[in-house]
Amino acid sequence: MIFQRALRRELASAAGATFTVLFSILLTWMLIGILGKAAGGKIASADVMSLMVFSALMQLPTIIILTGFISVLMVVTRSYRESEMVVWFASGLSLSRWIWPVLSFGLPLVLATGVLSLYATPWAQKKSDEYVARFEKREDLQKVTPGQFRESAGSNRIFFVEGVSGEKNVVQNVFVNTVDEKGSAVVVVAKEGVINTDAKGERFLVLKSGRRYQGVPTQADFQTMEFEQYIMRIESKQQELGAELGVRAMSTMALVAEPNPYTMAELLWRVSAPLIALMLILLAIPLGFVNPRAGSSANLIVALLIFFTYSNLIKVVEASVKQGRLTFGLAWWPLHLLAALAVVALFAWRLNVNHRYHPLVLLASFKRARRAGKPSKAASK
């Protein structure tokens, strides 16, 4: 009991440090990407924090899987490095006695991964898609950030406003450059602009106190006109967002209710996430072996390679389901069965390391025999 409590405390401490490092790296990476999108006009600046939260929720299952795997690996490796495992084995205790304490630490992580993967992640994906889609469906002028040039969705119009007020319905010092199919340019400059909606739902930009220039840029026949009020029609966009949301934003129950290759592929990944967490936590126990005399270990690098290989193989199977090559029933379990067999094989390798027929024992015997045979050959000569 004392050992189990001490081990759980050490695992919790290692998990806290590992999660903090991984989550900080994740937040930095997401912040750079989301701020880049906001600067490029792909998302609204006001939505940055909300999208950060949704993106973090979507990545949490992967972070928790890595946290559990690396934490167990670090604790087991430290025990080997500081010769605690030598005392453990000399006391007649087996490596298998680590399984239950590690599972008591890891099962809450597996449960959290399952809840996040099956419920929280699709909800966060749905909300993120809605924010992005809502911004994309705004009129071009509403997407303009004060002080920045903005190209319209049709790539034939450029907007610039110096200031915005009234929840982006009123803009000050407006610049609009429109180019038609014949290459003729229309430049409109106004002190103020207001977005109005008529009785039919059509939206118009009403510019006040400005000038209008029209002509071909390579020719000197520009027409100039001053106006008190100038009306430009803004193409309206439908606000139906739900139909555009993909399978990643569908709830787990909706995926089950609509079986097709795309929904089943997404369901496979959601079901696989907690199983990956469980297999890797168990795999870390025998994988944490290190020779205390060596002074260094490549266990962490091997662990990361195993994680990426495992997750990429799941993605390959997911792609096969999406393409209709495999059914969900045949695709979801083989890789996890192989992972379970790998866990059993590694435990058997470590538990029977002193058996006379263990490969390492046979290799050591062969080396001793080879070294012993060399002097006899020299003496015979």
Secondary structure by P-SEA (a helix, b strand, c coil): caaaaaaaaaaaaaaaaaaaaaaaaaaaaaaaaaaaaaaaccccccaaaaaaaaaaaaaaaaaaaaaaaaaaaaaaaaaaaaaaaaaaaaaccccccaaaaaaaacaaaaaaaaaaaacaaaaaaaaaaaaaaaaaaccccccccccbbbbcccccbbbbbcccccccccccbbbbbbbccccbbbbbbccbbbbbbccccbbbbbbccbbbbbccccccbbbbbbbcbbbbbbbbbbcccccccccccccaaaaaacccaaaaaaaaaaaaaaaaaaaaaaaaaccccccccccccaaaaaaaaaaaaaaaaaaaaaaaaaaccccccccccaaaaaaaaaaaaaaaaaaaccccccaaaaaaaaaaaaaaaaaaaaaac
